[in-house]
Amino acid sequence: MKLDDDIHNYYEHLVTDRIETMGLQKTKDADYIADLCCLTLNQVPPRYIRYEVDMAFYVSQSERHQMEMNVAEAMDKALKYLDAAVAKEKE
């Protein structure tokens, strides 16, 4: 059985928004961004949806803000980890 192609983790959207807001896609390569996404998403609980509009109806403004803060904190940790790994490779 295959899941519907529309099913996805809403946090993926928040992670990519944060990457774009920070401009990381302009300064980091695709492998770094992929690792950053995985490390960030592994720190937050999944929130599966079919349609973006579902979030507008079922998530309060304060809950959405908390989700964004969760992503920011998780990404900060992931960035520190990846940057330390990159620095160690250069040694």
PADOSE-831323 format. One record per residue: residue number from 1; residue in three letters; x, y, z of N, C-alpha, C in turn. Coordinates in pm, 1 decimal, decimal comma. Atoms other than C-alpha are relative to their C-alpha. Layout:
BEGIN
<rec seq="NUM" type="ALA" n_x="X" n_y="Y" n_z="Z" ca_x="X" ca_y="Y" ca_z="Z" c_x="X" c_y="Y" c_z="Z"/>
...
REM end
This chain:
BEGIN
<rec seq="1" type="MET" n_x="83,6" n_y="-118,1" n_z="0,0" ca_x="0,0" ca_y="0,0" ca_z="0,0" c_x="88,0" c_y="124,3" c_z="0,0"/>
<rec seq="2" type="LYS" n_x="-73,4" n_y="-125,8" n_z="9,9" ca_x="124,7" ca_y="345,7" ca_z="-89,4" c_x="-83,8" c_y="111,4" c_z="62,2"/>
<rec seq="3" type="LEU" n_x="69,9" n_y="-115,2" n_z="-54,7" ca_x="36,1" ca_y="655,0" ca_z="108,7" c_x="-28,4" c_y="101,2" c_z="-109,8"/>
<rec seq="4" type="ASP" n_x="36,4" n_y="-106,4" n_z="92,8" ca_x="-128,8" ca_y="941,0" ca_z="-73,6" c_x="116,7" c_y="97,1" c_z="-17,0"/>
<rec seq="5" type="ASP" n_x="-109,1" n_y="-93,7" n_z="27,1" ca_x="123,0" ca_y="1175,8" ca_z="-240,0" c_x="-19,4" c_y="134,7" c_z="69,3"/>
<rec seq="6" type="ASP" n_x="27,2" n_y="-127,5" n_z="-65,6" ca_x="-46,0" ca_y="1470,7" ca_z="-69,5" c_x="37,6" c_y="1,2" c_z="147,4"/>
<rec seq="7" type="ILE" n_x="-30,6" n_y="6,6" n_z="-142,3" ca_x="40,9" ca_y="1349,5" ca_z="281,4" c_x="144,6" c_y="43,0" c_z="22,7"/>
<rec seq="8" type="HIS" n_x="-135,0" n_y="-44,2" n_z="-34,5" ca_x="336,4" ca_y="1534,1" ca_z="428,0" c_x="3,2" c_y="57,5" c_z="141,2"/>
<rec seq="9" type="ASN" n_x="-21,7" n_y="-53,8" n_z="-133,6" ca_x="480,5" ca_y="1659,7" ca_z="754,3" c_x="-0,2" c_y="152,5" c_z="-10,7"/>
<rec seq="10" type="TYR" n_x="9,7" n_y="-145,7" n_z="7,4" ca_x="380,0" ca_y="2023,0" ca_z="807,1" c_x="129,1" c_y="68,0" c_z="44,1"/>
<rec seq="11" type="TYR" n_x="-125,9" n_y="-59,2" n_z="-44,0" ca_x="708,9" ca_y="2087,3" ca_z="985,1" c_x="99,2" c_y="16,1" c_z="-115,4"/>
<rec seq="12" type="GLU" n_x="-88,0" n_y="-15,3" n_z="117,0" ca_x="884,8" ca_y="2035,9" ca_z="648,5" c_x="-16,9" c_y="139,3" c_z="-59,4"/>
<rec seq="13" type="HIS" n_x="30,0" n_y="-133,3" n_z="52,6" ca_x="714,7" ca_y="2353,5" ca_z="529,5" c_x="64,4" c_y="107,9" c_z="87,9"/>
<rec seq="14" type="LEU" n_x="-57,6" n_y="-98,1" n_z="-91,5" ca_x="824,3" ca_y="2544,1" ca_z="840,2" c_x="152,7" c_y="1,7" c_z="-7,9"/>
<rec seq="15" type="VAL" n_x="-145,6" n_y="8,3" n_z="10,3" ca_x="1182,6" ca_y="2419,9" ca_z="804,6" c_x="48,5" c_y="69,0" c_z="-128,1"/>
<rec seq="16" type="THR" n_x="-43,8" n_y="-64,2" n_z="124,9" ca_x="1211,2" ca_y="2525,1" ca_z="440,5" c_x="-24,6" c_y="150,9" c_z="4,1"/>
<rec seq="17" type="ASP" n_x="23,2" n_y="-144,3" n_z="-15,9" ca_x="1055,2" ca_y="2863,8" ca_z="523,9" c_x="112,8" c_y="64,7" c_z="80,0"/>
<rec seq="18" type="ARG" n_x="-107,4" n_y="-54,4" n_z="-84,8" ca_x="1316,4" ca_y="2917,0" ca_z="795,3" c_x="131,5" c_y="5,4" c_z="-76,4"/>
<rec seq="19" type="ILE" n_x="-122,4" n_y="1,1" n_z="80,6" ca_x="1599,6" ca_y="2819,1" ca_z="560,0" c_x="0,1" c_y="117,2" c_z="-96,8"/>
<rec seq="20" type="GLU" n_x="10,2" n_y="-111,5" n_z="94,1" ca_x="1476,7" ca_y="3070,7" ca_z="304,1" c_x="9,7" c_y="134,0" c_z="71,1"/>
<rec seq="21" type="THR" n_x="-5,7" n_y="-124,4" n_z="-76,6" ca_x="1427,1" ca_y="3342,0" ca_z="565,9" c_x="143,3" c_y="33,0" c_z="40,8"/>
<rec seq="22" type="MET" n_x="-138,4" n_y="-18,6" n_z="-42,2" ca_x="1783,9" ca_y="3291,2" ca_z="686,8" c_x="96,3" c_y="13,0" c_z="-118,5"/>
<rec seq="23" type="GLY" n_x="-84,5" n_y="-9,0" n_z="118,8" ca_x="1916,3" ca_y="3282,9" ca_z="328,3" c_x="105,1" c_y="-108,9" c_z="-8,8"/>
<rec seq="24" type="LEU" n_x="-100,3" n_y="106,7" n_z="-2,6" ca_x="2101,4" ca_y="2957,1" ca_z="391,5" c_x="18,7" c_y="-66,9" c_z="-135,1"/>
<rec seq="25" type="GLN" n_x="-11,4" n_y="62,8" n_z="132,2" ca_x="2027,1" ca_y="2825,7" ca_z="42,4" c_x="99,7" c_y="75,5" c_z="-88,6"/>
<rec seq="26" type="LYS" n_x="-95,4" n_y="-80,9" n_z="77,5" ca_x="2254,6" ca_y="3105,2" ca_z="-86,6" c_x="144,1" c_y="-22,6" c_z="44,2"/>
<rec seq="27" type="THR" n_x="-135,5" n_y="12,7" n_z="-52,9" ca_x="2552,5" ca_y="3021,8" ca_z="133,5" c_x="43,3" c_y="-143,6" c_z="27,7"/>
<rec seq="28" type="LYS" n_x="-32,1" n_y="139,6" n_z="-30,3" ca_x="2533,4" ca_y="2644,6" ca_z="190,9" c_x="-32,1" c_y="-88,7" c_z="-119,6"/>
<rec seq="29" type="ASP" n_x="25,9" n_y="90,2" n_z="112,4" ca_x="2549,6" ca_y="2355,8" ca_z="-54,8" c_x="-118,3" c_y="-92,4" c_z="29,8"/>
<rec seq="30" type="ALA" n_x="119,6" n_y="84,4" n_z="-10,2" ca_x="2269,9" ca_y="2106,0" ca_z="-117,3" c_x="14,8" c_y="-109,0" c_z="105,5"/>
<rec seq="31" type="ASP" n_x="-21,3" n_y="103,4" n_z="-101,2" ca_x="2425,3" ca_y="1835,0" ca_z="103,7" c_x="-15,9" c_y="57,3" c_z="140,6"/>
<rec seq="32" type="TYR" n_x="11,9" n_y="-65,2" n_z="-131,0" ca_x="2451,4" ca_y="2076,2" ca_z="396,9" c_x="-147,5" c_y="26,7" c_z="30,7"/>
<rec seq="33" type="ILE" n_x="142,5" n_y="-30,0" n_z="-20,0" ca_x="2088,5" ca_y="2185,8" ca_z="350,3" c_x="-79,1" c_y="-127,7" c_z="29,3"/>
<rec seq="34" type="ALA" n_x="69,0" n_y="127,5" n_z="-23,6" ca_x="1969,8" ca_y="1824,0" ca_z="331,6" c_x="27,6" c_y="-51,1" c_z="141,1"/>
<rec seq="35" type="ASP" n_x="-34,8" n_y="42,5" n_z="-136,3" ca_x="2158,3" ca_y="1735,5" ca_z="650,7" c_x="-67,9" c_y="89,6" c_z="102,5"/>
<rec seq="36" type="LEU" n_x="64,9" n_y="-95,1" n_z="-90,8" ca_x="2022,2" ca_y="2048,8" ca_z="817,6" c_x="-148,5" c_y="-32,0" c_z="14,8"/>
<rec seq="37" type="CYS" n_x="142,4" n_y="35,6" n_z="-4,2" ca_x="1665,7" ca_y="1952,2" ca_z="726,5" c_x="-22,4" c_y="-125,0" c_z="83,7"/>
<rec seq="38" type="CYS" n_x="16,0" n_y="125,1" n_z="-74,4" ca_x="1706,7" ca_y="1599,0" ca_z="861,8" c_x="23,2" c_y="21,0" c_z="148,8"/>
<rec seq="39" type="LEU" n_x="-30,7" n_y="-22,6" n_z="-141,2" ca_x="1868,7" ca_y="1710,0" ca_z="1187,3" c_x="-106,9" c_y="84,7" c_z="68,3"/>
<rec seq="40" type="THR" n_x="103,6" n_y="-86,2" n_z="-56,9" ca_x="1606,9" ca_y="1978,7" ca_z="1242,1" c_x="-130,5" c_y="-77,3" c_z="16,8"/>
<rec seq="41" type="LEU" n_x="127,4" n_y="73,2" n_z="-5,4" ca_x="1306,7" ca_y="1759,8" ca_z="1160,0" c_x="2,0" c_y="-112,9" c_z="102,3"/>
<rec seq="42" type="ASN" n_x="-8,1" n_y="107,0" n_z="-99,0" ca_x="1431,6" ca_y="1481,2" ca_z="1386,4" c_x="-17,8" c_y="50,2" c_z="143,7"/>
<rec seq="43" type="GLN" n_x="15,1" n_y="-57,1" n_z="-133,7" ca_x="1405,0" ca_y="1718,6" ca_z="1682,7" c_x="-142,2" c_y="46,6" c_z="30,8"/>
<rec seq="44" type="VAL" n_x="137,4" n_y="-47,9" n_z="-20,4" ca_x="1040,7" ca_y="1817,6" ca_z="1634,2" c_x="-98,2" c_y="-114,3" c_z="-27,5"/>
<rec seq="45" type="PRO" n_x="97,2" n_y="107,4" n_z="23,4" ca_x="728,5" ca_y="1601,2" ca_z="1646,8" c_x="-61,7" c_y="13,6" c_z="-139,5"/>
<rec seq="46" type="PRO" n_x="63,8" n_y="-10,7" n_z="132,5" ca_x="576,7" ca_y="1515,6" ca_z="1308,3" c_x="-143,1" c_y="49,9" c_z="13,2"/>
<rec seq="47" type="ARG" n_x="138,4" n_y="-49,9" n_z="5,1" ca_x="250,9" ca_y="1686,0" ca_z="1215,8" c_x="-47,7" c_y="-20,8" c_z="-143,4"/>
<rec seq="48" type="TYR" n_x="37,5" n_y="36,3" n_z="136,4" ca_x="104,8" ca_y="1513,7" ca_z="910,9" c_x="-131,4" c_y="63,6" c_z="-41,8"/>
<rec seq="49" type="ILE" n_x="119,3" n_y="-61,4" n_z="58,5" ca_x="-145,1" ca_y="1688,6" ca_z="688,4" c_x="-9,4" c_y="-41,7" c_z="-146,6"/>
<rec seq="50" type="ARG" n_x="17,3" n_y="20,7" n_z="144,1" ca_x="-288,1" ca_y="1648,0" ca_z="340,0" c_x="4,1" c_y="132,9" c_z="-73,2"/>
<rec seq="51" type="TYR" n_x="11,1" n_y="-129,5" n_z="67,5" ca_x="-359,2" ca_y="2010,6" ca_z="255,5" c_x="40,4" c_y="111,7" c_z="95,3"/>
<rec seq="52" type="GLU" n_x="-44,0" n_y="-114,4" n_z="-81,0" ca_x="-205,7" ca_y="2336,6" ca_z="377,3" c_x="-117,9" c_y="68,3" c_z="69,2"/>
<rec seq="53" type="VAL" n_x="117,1" n_y="-66,1" n_z="-56,3" ca_x="-554,4" ca_y="2474,9" ca_z="436,4" c_x="-43,3" c_y="-66,2" c_z="130,4"/>
<rec seq="54" type="ASP" n_x="33,5" n_y="69,1" n_z="-124,7" ca_x="-597,7" ca_y="2211,0" ca_z="710,5" c_x="61,0" c_y="72,4" c_z="119,8"/>
<rec seq="55" type="MET" n_x="-67,2" n_y="-67,1" n_z="-110,6" ca_x="-350,5" ca_y="2401,3" ca_z="924,3" c_x="-70,3" c_y="130,9" c_z="36,2"/>
<rec seq="56" type="ALA" n_x="70,1" n_y="-125,3" n_z="-27,7" ca_x="-547,8" ca_y="2724,6" ca_z="892,4" c_x="-122,7" c_y="-23,2" c_z="87,6"/>
<rec seq="57" type="PHE" n_x="122,8" n_y="27,9" n_z="-74,2" ca_x="-857,7" ca_y="2560,6" ca_z="1037,3" c_x="24,3" c_y="-69,2" c_z="133,9"/>
<rec seq="58" type="TYR" n_x="-17,2" n_y="85,4" n_z="-116,8" ca_x="-710,0" ca_y="2328,6" ca_z="1298,1" c_x="113,9" c_y="40,0" c_z="93,7"/>
<rec seq="59" type="VAL" n_x="-110,1" n_y="-43,7" n_z="-85,4" ca_x="-414,5" ca_y="2518,8" ca_z="1446,1" c_x="-21,8" c_y="146,1" c_z="38,0"/>
<rec seq="60" type="SER" n_x="16,6" n_y="-137,8" n_z="-46,7" ca_x="-447,5" ca_y="2829,1" ca_z="1660,3" c_x="126,0" c_y="80,7" c_z="-31,8"/>
<rec seq="61" type="GLN" n_x="-113,9" n_y="-88,6" n_z="26,6" ca_x="-220,3" ca_y="3128,1" ca_z="1605,9" c_x="112,0" c_y="-25,5" c_z="101,7"/>
<rec seq="62" type="SER" n_x="-103,1" n_y="23,6" n_z="-101,4" ca_x="-40,9" ca_y="3058,2" ca_z="1935,2" c_x="69,3" c_y="-134,9" c_z="-21,7"/>
<rec seq="63" type="GLU" n_x="-61,6" n_y="130,1" n_z="27,9" ca_x="14,4" ca_y="2692,1" ca_z="1840,7" c_x="93,5" c_y="9,5" c_z="-120,3"/>
<rec seq="64" type="ARG" n_x="-87,2" n_y="-18,2" n_z="117,0" ca_x="154,0" ca_y="2792,1" ca_z="1502,4" c_x="127,9" c_y="72,8" c_z="39,3"/>
<rec seq="65" type="HIS" n_x="-117,7" n_y="-73,2" n_z="-46,4" ca_x="386,1" ca_y="3041,0" ca_z="1670,8" c_x="93,8" c_y="-93,3" c_z="76,8"/>
<rec seq="66" type="GLN" n_x="-81,7" n_y="95,7" n_z="-74,7" ca_x="505,0" ca_y="2766,1" ca_z="1907,5" c_x="71,0" c_y="-96,0" c_z="-94,1"/>
<rec seq="67" type="MET" n_x="-62,1" n_y="88,8" n_z="98,6" ca_x="570,6" ca_y="2537,5" ca_z="1609,8" c_x="118,0" c_y="70,2" c_z="-67,0"/>
<rec seq="68" type="GLU" n_x="-108,1" n_y="-76,7" n_z="62,2" ca_x="779,8" ca_y="2810,6" ca_z="1446,2" c_x="118,1" c_y="16,0" c_z="95,6"/>
<rec seq="69" type="MET" n_x="-105,8" n_y="-11,4" n_z="-100,0" ca_x="973,7" ca_y="2860,5" ca_z="1769,8" c_x="72,4" c_y="-133,7" c_z="18,4"/>
<rec seq="70" type="ASN" n_x="-61,2" n_y="132,9" n_z="-9,8" ca_x="1033,5" ca_y="2484,0" ca_z="1793,0" c_x="97,7" c_y="-22,6" c_z="-114,1"/>
<rec seq="71" type="VAL" n_x="-87,3" n_y="14,6" n_z="116,9" ca_x="1178,5" ca_y="2488,3" ca_z="1442,2" c_x="123,5" c_y="87,3" c_z="14,7"/>
<rec seq="72" type="ALA" n_x="-113,8" n_y="-91,1" n_z="-16,4" ca_x="1398,5" ca_y="2789,4" ca_z="1517,8" c_x="101,6" c_y="-57,7" c_z="98,5"/>
<rec seq="73" type="GLU" n_x="-89,1" n_y="57,5" n_z="-100,9" ca_x="1541,5" ca_y="2623,1" ca_z="1829,6" c_x="68,8" c_y="-125,4" c_z="-53,0"/>
<rec seq="74" type="ALA" n_x="-57,0" n_y="123,5" n_z="54,4" ca_x="1591,2" ca_y="2287,7" ca_z="1657,3" c_x="102,5" c_y="31,0" c_z="-108,8"/>
<rec seq="75" type="MET" n_x="-93,0" n_y="-33,7" n_z="107,2" ca_x="1757,8" ca_y="2451,3" ca_z="1358,2" c_x="127,2" c_y="63,5" c_z="55,4"/>
<rec seq="76" type="ASP" n_x="-119,7" n_y="-57,9" n_z="-61,7" ca_x="1992,3" ca_y="2653,5" ca_z="1577,4" c_x="93,4" c_y="-109,7" c_z="50,4"/>
<rec seq="77" type="LYS" n_x="-80,1" n_y="113,1" n_z="-48,1" ca_x="2109,3" ca_y="2329,3" ca_z="1740,6" c_x="63,4" c_y="-75,4" c_z="-116,8"/>
<rec seq="78" type="ALA" n_x="-50,5" n_y="72,8" n_z="116,7" ca_x="2144,1" ca_y="2159,0" ca_z="1402,2" c_x="112,0" c_y="77,7" c_z="-69,0"/>
<rec seq="79" type="LEU" n_x="-103,6" n_y="-83,5" n_z="61,3" ca_x="2344,3" ca_y="2451,4" ca_z="1261,4" c_x="130,6" c_y="-7,7" c_z="78,7"/>
<rec seq="80" type="LYS" n_x="-119,8" n_y="8,9" n_z="-84,3" ca_x="2585,7" ca_y="2442,3" ca_z="1555,4" c_x="68,5" c_y="-134,5" c_z="-19,5"/>
<rec seq="81" type="TYR" n_x="-55,2" n_y="133,5" n_z="19,1" ca_x="2631,1" ca_y="2068,7" ca_z="1513,7" c_x="69,5" c_y="-11,8" c_z="-135,5"/>
<rec seq="82" type="LEU" n_x="-56,4" n_y="11,8" n_z="134,6" ca_x="2688,8" ca_y="2087,8" ca_z="1137,4" c_x="122,9" c_y="87,5" c_z="-17,5"/>
<rec seq="83" type="ASP" n_x="-114,0" n_y="-90,1" n_z="13,2" ca_x="2921,4" ca_y="2387,2" ca_z="1159,4" c_x="122,3" c_y="-55,2" c_z="74,1"/>
<rec seq="84" type="ALA" n_x="-110,4" n_y="62,2" n_z="-73,5" ca_x="3130,2" ca_y="2206,1" ca_z="1423,0" c_x="56,9" c_y="-117,4" c_z="-78,5"/>
<rec seq="85" type="ALA" n_x="-45,1" n_y="114,1" n_z="81,2" ca_x="3144,6" ca_y="1897,9" ca_z="1199,8" c_x="81,5" c_y="46,3" c_z="-120,0"/>
<rec seq="86" type="VAL" n_x="-72,4" n_y="-54,6" n_z="116,0" ca_x="3253,4" ca_y="2106,0" ca_z="900,3" c_x="137,0" c_y="51,4" c_z="44,0"/>
<rec seq="87" type="ALA" n_x="-126,4" n_y="-52,3" n_z="-51,6" ca_x="3520,4" ca_y="2279,2" ca_z="1107,8" c_x="96,4" c_y="-114,3" c_z="33,9"/>
<rec seq="88" type="LYS" n_x="-83,4" n_y="114,9" n_z="-36,4" ca_x="3647,6" ca_y="1943,5" ca_z="1234,3" c_x="57,5" c_y="-67,4" c_z="-125,1"/>
<rec seq="89" type="GLU" n_x="-47,5" n_y="59,6" n_z="126,3" ca_x="3673,1" ca_y="1810,5" ca_z="875,9" c_x="115,6" c_y="79,4" c_z="-58,8"/>
<rec seq="90" type="LYS" n_x="-103,6" n_y="-85,7" n_z="55,8" ca_x="3891,0" ca_y="2107,4" ca_z="782,2" c_x="132,6" c_y="-8,2" c_z="75,0"/>
<rec seq="91" type="GLU" n_x="-122,9" n_y="11,3" n_z="-80,4" ca_x="4142,2" ca_y="2031,2" ca_z="1058,0" c_x="96,5" c_y="-99,0" c_z="-58,1"/>
REM end
